[in-house]
């Protein structure tokens, strides 16, 4: 790191491999036998069986033990494209991130290319870059470009070109689905929002997938790490993690916790007053009847959802669960609410679900979820002040430039499209940006 940058990627045939070290061989053998994850496979198997959910989630217990297969094929040549120059520019930050991954046991190595090929066969790395997080000084996100090369080169194509994200399905709480959920809630409720810590990184991949999950540690040295965990950027991993999260949420629902909605690793838990428990369960029974009548489960791309009636504005009711499980009064008698944070934590400890406690939003009628402020009691949704300022700044920056790249356009359009979910009339003002996208 820090030396002169090479000018072309390296393609190596899997010949003349060197004998690997005993220590690295032993580490890989151990990881092949037992995947690395905080999730507790036996507990998940027992919980899914008790809940009658094992047929809905048959791959999870075995995947947590041996790793999940995302259908990456066998490689015949190794391909190690250069990383971004940003790794030289922010070398100390990159070194800290890499050391963190080694300390957590998620990276295995370092290997030379010959050592790694001897252990796993031909492999492929994807270019790394460091991107500053907006409005967070000195904080960087490590990004791995699994869509590189964007055009196939000889015998080489990108990791994502081999994979189909639609094979890995899950639910998530869209704006429409969460709005409908909030609309049906009884008065006096409270919500809590919790993030799963390092969500994707908790998910192990099967050894057959490892050749596509290699990290090039330097542009100038023959050093590589194997990353046998799911990571952001591989197209199926959102659905893969989401499927596991669906199972965890369903286990909680079966035990009486809810309503629960999630968006990737963000989970919103809503608790109601015990005095409304019976009437709210009756409301949910009616929703379930509409779901069954309308055909039950639907699939749009990689999203699973449940449809109900067609509303007056011709929008179909959207639910992110099938309303199969009744809520229960799980807290102590003196508590007026149906459950508390300890109820969630008890199940989480059993399954090994790690929450990022520093990000907890605990029990309020106003919560921040999917980038909006939701007033659960008054049934309103707004864009919080910091997001408003961020969007206004983006508009002003756009107006002050004479030319714009496709990336500039995509970033601004994404922000304003998100805002138009709340500022409905604003949707009509995005048409020129959409025309510009078509031009690009």
C-alpha positions in Angstrom: 0.0 0.0 0.0 1.3 3.5 -0.8 3.5 2.3 -3.6 3.2 3.0 -7.3 -0.1 1.7 -8.7 -0.1 -1.1 -11.3 -1.8 -0.4 -14.6 -3.6 -3.7 -15.4 -5.3 -6.5 -13.6 -3.6 -9.8 -13.2 -5.0 -13.1 -14.5 -3.2 -16.2 -13.3 -3.7 -19.8 -14.4 -4.1 -22.3 -11.6 -0.8 -24.0 -12.2 2.5 -24.3 -10.3 0.8 -23.7 -6.9 2.9 -23.5 -3.7 2.4 -25.7 -0.7 0.3 -23.9 1.9 1.4 -23.4 5.5 0.2 -25.8 8.2 -1.5 -23.0 10.2 -3.6 -21.6 7.3 -4.6 -25.2 6.3 -5.8 -26.0 9.8 -7.8 -22.7 10.0 -9.6 -23.5 6.7 -10.3 -27.1 7.7 -11.8 -25.9 11.0 -14.0 -23.3 9.2 -15.2 -25.9 6.7 -16.4 -28.0 9.6 -18.0 -25.2 11.5 -19.1 -21.9 10.1 -18.5 -18.6 11.9 -21.7 -17.0 13.1 -23.2 -15.6 16.3 -26.4 -17.3 15.4 -27.0 -20.6 17.3 -27.9 -23.3 14.8 -29.3 -25.9 17.2 -31.4 -23.2 18.9 -32.8 -22.1 15.5 -33.6 -25.7 14.5 -35.4 -26.3 17.8 -37.3 -23.0 17.7 -38.4 -23.5 14.0 -39.6 -27.0 14.8 -41.5 -25.9 17.9 -43.1 -23.1 15.9 -44.1 -25.4 13.0 -42.0 -23.3 10.7 -39.2 -25.7 9.6 -41.0 -26.4 6.3 -41.0 -22.6 5.7 -37.3 -22.2 6.5 -35.7 -25.6 5.8 -32.3 -24.3 4.7 -31.5 -22.1 7.7 -30.3 -24.6 10.4 -28.0 -26.4 8.0 -26.8 -23.2 6.4 -25.8 -21.8 9.8 -23.7 -24.9 10.4 -22.1 -25.4 7.0 -22.6 -22.0 5.3 -25.1 -21.0 2.6 -24.9 -21.6 -1.1 -25.6 -18.6 -3.3 -25.1 -20.6 -6.5 -21.6 -19.2 -7.4 -20.1 -21.6 -10.0 -16.6 -23.2 -10.3 -13.9 -20.9 -11.6 -11.2 -22.0 -14.0 -8.8 -19.1 -13.8 -7.9 -16.7 -11.0 -8.6 -13.0 -11.5 -7.3 -10.3 -9.2 -8.1 -6.8 -10.5 -6.6 -3.7 -8.8 -8.2 -2.0 -5.9 -9.1 1.7 -6.0 -6.4 4.3 -5.4 -8.5 5.4 -2.4 -6.9 2.6 -0.4 -3.6 4.3 -0.8 -5.0 7.7 0.0 -6.6 6.4 3.2 -4.1 3.6 3.9 -4.4 3.8 7.7 -8.2 3.6 7.6 -8.0 0.6 5.3 -5.5 -1.1 7.5 -7.7 -0.6 10.5 -10.8 -2.1 8.7 -8.8 -5.1 7.6 -7.3 -5.7 11.0 -10.9 -5.5 12.5 -12.0 -8.2 10.1 -9.0 -10.4 11.0 -9.6 -9.8 14.7 -13.2 -10.9 14.3 -12.1 -14.1 12.6 -14.0 -13.2 9.5 -11.0 -12.7 7.2 -8.7 -15.7 6.9 -5.1 -15.3 5.8 -3.1 -13.5 4.6 -2.2 -15.8 1.8 0.0 -15.5 -1.2 -1.8 -16.2 -4.5 -0.2 -19.6 -4.8 -1.1 -20.6 -1.2 -4.7 -19.6 -1.7 -5.0 -21.4 -5.1 -3.6 -24.6 -3.4 -6.3 -24.4 -0.8 -9.4 -23.4 -2.7 -8.5 -23.6 -6.4 -8.8 -20.7 -8.9 -10.3 -17.6 -7.2 -11.5 -14.1 -8.0 -11.3 -10.8 -6.0 -13.4 -7.7 -6.6 -12.0 -4.2 -6.5 -12.1 -2.5 -3.1 -12.6 1.3 -2.5 -13.0 3.5 0.6 -15.9 5.9 0.4 -16.4 8.7 3.0 -19.7 8.5 4.8 -21.7 11.7 4.1 -21.8 14.2 7.0 -19.6 11.8 9.2 -16.1 13.2 9.2 -13.2 10.7 9.2 -15.7 7.7 8.8 -15.3 5.5 5.8 -17.2 2.6 4.2 -15.3 -0.2 2.6 -17.0 -1.0 -0.7 -16.4 -4.1 -2.8 -17.4 -3.9 -6.5 -18.8 -7.3 -7.2 -20.1 -6.1 -10.6 -16.6 -5.6 -11.9 -15.7 -6.1 -14.8 -18.9 -4.5 -16.2 -18.1 -6.1 -19.5 -16.7 -9.7 -19.6 -12.9 -10.0 -20.2 -11.8 -13.2 -22.0 -12.6 -16.0 -19.6 -13.6 -13.6 -16.8 -16.9 -12.1 -15.7 -18.1 -10.3 -12.6 -19.2 -12.2 -9.5 -22.7 -10.7 -9.7 -23.1 -11.8 -13.3 -23.2 -15.4 -12.2 -25.8 -14.8 -9.5 -29.6 -14.3 -9.5 -30.9 -12.2 -6.6 -34.5 -13.3 -7.4 -33.6 -16.8 -6.1 -33.3 -15.4 -2.6 -36.6 -14.0 -1.4 -37.7 -12.2 1.8 -40.2 -9.7 3.1 -39.6 -6.1 4.0 -41.7 -3.3 5.3 -42.3 -0.9 2.4 -43.7 2.6 2.8 -47.2 1.4 1.8 -47.1 -1.7 4.0 -45.9 0.1 7.1 -48.4 2.9 6.5 -51.2 0.4 6.5 -49.8 -1.2 9.6 -49.8 2.1 11.4 -53.3 3.0 10.2 -54.7 -0.1 11.9 -53.0 0.3 15.3 -55.1 1.0 18.4 -54.4 4.1 20.5 -51.8 4.4 23.3 -49.2 2.2 21.6 -45.4 2.5 21.6 -42.6 1.6 19.1 -39.0 0.6 19.4 -36.5 0.4 16.5 -33.4 -1.9 16.7 -30.6 -2.7 14.3 -28.9 -6.1 14.0 -25.2 -5.6 14.5 -23.1 -6.2 11.3 -26.1 -8.0 9.9 -24.7 -9.5 6.7 -21.4 -10.4 8.3 -23.2 -12.8 10.7 -24.1 -15.1 7.7 -21.6 -17.7 6.7 -21.1 -18.9 3.1 -20.6 -22.5 2.0 -17.0 -23.4 1.2 -18.0 -24.0 -2.5 -18.7 -20.2 -2.6 -15.3 -19.1 -1.2 -13.4 -18.7 -4.5 -15.6 -15.7 -5.3 -15.1 -14.1 -1.9 -11.4 -13.2 -1.9 -10.1 -9.8 -0.9 -7.0 -8.3 -2.5 -5.1 -6.7 0.4 -2.5 -4.7 -1.7 -2.0 -3.5 -5.3 1.7 -4.0 -5.0 2.2 -7.1 -2.8 1.0 -10.7 -3.4 -1.3 -10.7 -0.3 -4.9 -11.9 -0.2 -7.6 -12.7 2.4 -10.4 -15.1 2.2 -13.8 -13.7 3.3 -16.2 -16.6 3.9 -19.0 -14.4 5.2 -21.8 -12.7 3.3 -21.0 -9.0 2.6 -22.7 -6.0 1.1 -22.6 -5.8 -2.7 -23.1 -9.5 -3.6 -26.6 -9.4 -5.2 -28.3 -12.3 -3.4 -27.0 -11.4 0.1 -29.9 -9.0 0.8 -32.4 -11.8 0.3 -30.1 -14.4 2.0 -29.9 -12.3 5.2 -33.5 -11.2 4.8 -34.7 -14.8 4.8 -32.9 -15.5 8.1 -34.4 -12.3 9.5 -37.9 -13.4 8.4 -37.5 -16.6 10.3 -36.3 -14.8 13.4 -39.3 -12.4 13.2 -41.7 -15.2 12.7 -40.4 -17.0 15.7 -41.0 -13.9 17.8 -44.5 -13.5 16.3 -45.4 -17.0 17.1 -44.5 -16.4 20.7 -46.8 -13.4 20.8 -44.5 -10.4 20.1 -45.7 -7.8 17.6 -46.6 -6.2 15.4 -43.1 -6.3 13.9 -41.8 -4.9 10.7 -38.3 -4.8 9.2 -36.3 -3.1 6.6 -33.0 -5.1 6.0 -31.4 -5.0 9.5 -33.7 -2.4 11.0 -36.6 -3.9 13.0 -39.5 -2.0 14.4 -41.3 -3.6 17.3 -44.7 -2.1 18.3 -46.4 -2.9 21.6 -50.0 -2.2 22.4 -51.9 -1.7 25.6 -53.2 -5.0 27.1 -56.7 -3.6 27.1 -56.7 -3.4 23.3 -55.2 -6.9 22.8 -58.4 -8.8 22.1 -59.9 -6.2 19.7 -56.6 -5.8 17.8 -56.3 -9.6 17.4 -59.8 -9.6 16.0 -58.7 -6.8 13.5 -55.7 -9.0 12.5 -58.0 -12.0 11.9 -60.0 -9.9 9.5 -56.8 -8.8 7.7 -55.8 -12.5 7.5 -59.2 -13.4 6.0 -58.7 -10.7 3.3 -55.1 -12.0 2.6 -56.4 -15.6 2.1 -59.3 -14.5 -0.1 -56.9 -12.5 -2.3 -54.5 -15.4 -2.9 -52.1 -15.1 0.1 -48.4 -14.7 -0.7 -47.2 -12.6 -3.7 -43.8 -12.1 -5.1 -42.4 -9.0 -6.8 -38.8 -9.4 -7.8 -37.1 -10.8 -4.6 -39.8 -9.3 -2.3 -42.4 -11.5 -0.7 -45.6 -9.7 0.4 -49.2 -10.4 1.2 -52.1 -8.7 -0.6 -55.6 -7.8 0.7 -58.4 -5.8 -0.8 -58.1 -3.1 -3.4 -58.5 0.3 -1.7 -60.5 3.3 -3.0 -57.4 4.8 -4.5 -56.9 1.5 -6.5 -53.9 0.6 -4.3 -53.8 -3.0 -3.1 -53.5 -3.5 0.6 -49.9 -4.6 1.3 -48.8 -6.6 4.4 -45.3 -7.9 5.2 -46.7 -10.8 7.2 -49.6 -13.2 6.8 -51.2 -12.4 10.1 -51.1 -16.0 11.2 -50.0 -15.4 14.8 -52.0 -13.7 17.6 -50.3 -11.2 19.8 -50.1 -12.2 23.5 -49.7 -10.5 26.9 -46.2 -11.4 27.7 -45.1 -8.8 30.3 -45.7 -8.8 34.0 -49.2 -8.2 35.3 -48.3 -4.7 36.5 -47.2 -3.6 33.0 -50.0 -2.1 30.9 -48.2 -3.1 27.7 -48.2 -6.5 26.1 -44.4 -7.0 26.2 -41.1 -5.2 26.9 -37.5 -5.1 25.6 -36.5 -8.0 28.0 -39.0 -10.2 26.1 -37.3 -9.5 22.8 -33.8 -9.9 24.4 -34.7 -13.3 25.9 -35.6 -14.7 22.4 -32.6 -12.9 20.9 -30.1 -14.5 23.4 -31.7 -17.9 22.7 -31.1 -17.5 18.9 -27.9 -15.5 19.1 -29.3 -12.4 17.4 -26.8 -9.5 18.1 -28.4 -6.1 18.4 -26.4 -2.9 18.0 -27.5 -1.5 21.3 -26.0 1.9 20.7 -28.6 2.5 17.9 -31.6 1.4 19.9 -34.7 3.7 19.8 -36.7 2.4 22.8 -40.5 2.9 23.3 -41.9 6.0 22.0 -45.0 7.0 20.0 -42.7 8.7 17.5 -40.0 6.5 15.8 -37.5 6.9 13.0 -37.9 4.1 10.4 -37.1 3.8 6.7 -35.7 7.4 6.8 -38.9 9.0 8.0 -40.4 10.1 11.3 -43.6 8.1 12.1 -46.0 9.4 14.7 -47.7 6.2 15.6 -50.4 7.8 17.8 -51.4 10.5 15.4 -50.8 8.4 12.3 -48.7 10.9 10.5 -45.3 10.6 8.7 -42.8 13.4 8.1 -39.3 14.0 6.8 -37.1 14.8 9.8 -35.2 18.1 9.9 -31.7 16.7 9.2 -33.0 14.9 6.0 -34.8 18.0 4.9 -31.5 20.0 5.1 -29.6 17.2 3.4 -32.1 17.2 0.5 -32.1 21.0 0.2 -28.3 21.0 0.1 -28.3 18.3 -2.7 -30.7 20.5 -4.7 -28.6 23.6 -4.3 -25.4 21.7 -5.2 -27.1 20.4 -8.4 -28.3 23.9 -9.4 -24.8 25.4 -8.9 -23.2 23.0 -11.4 -23.4 23.4 -15.2 -22.9 19.8 -16.0 -23.8 16.5 -14.2 -22.7 12.9 -14.4 -25.1 9.9 -14.3 -24.0 9.3 -10.7 -25.0 12.9 -9.8 -28.4 12.4 -11.4 -29.0 9.0 -9.7 -28.1 10.4 -6.3 -30.4 13.4 -6.5 -33.2 11.5 -8.1 -33.1 8.8 -5.4 -33.3 11.4 -2.6 -36.2 13.2 -4.2 -38.1 10.1 -5.1 -37.8 9.0 -1.5 -39.0 12.4 -0.3 -42.0 12.2 -2.7 -43.5 9.3 -0.7 -44.4 12.0 1.9 -44.4 15.1 -0.3 -46.8 13.5 -2.8 -47.2 16.5 -5.1 -43.4 16.6 -5.6 -43.6 13.4 -7.7 -44.9 15.4 -10.6 -41.7 17.5 -10.6 -39.4 14.5 -11.1 -40.4 13.9 -14.8 -37.5 16.0 -16.2 -35.0 14.1 -14.1 -36.5 10.8 -15.4 -36.2 12.0 -19.0 -32.5 12.8 -18.2 -32.1 9.3 -16.9 -33.5 8.0 -20.2 -31.0 10.1 -22.1 -28.1 8.7 -20.1 
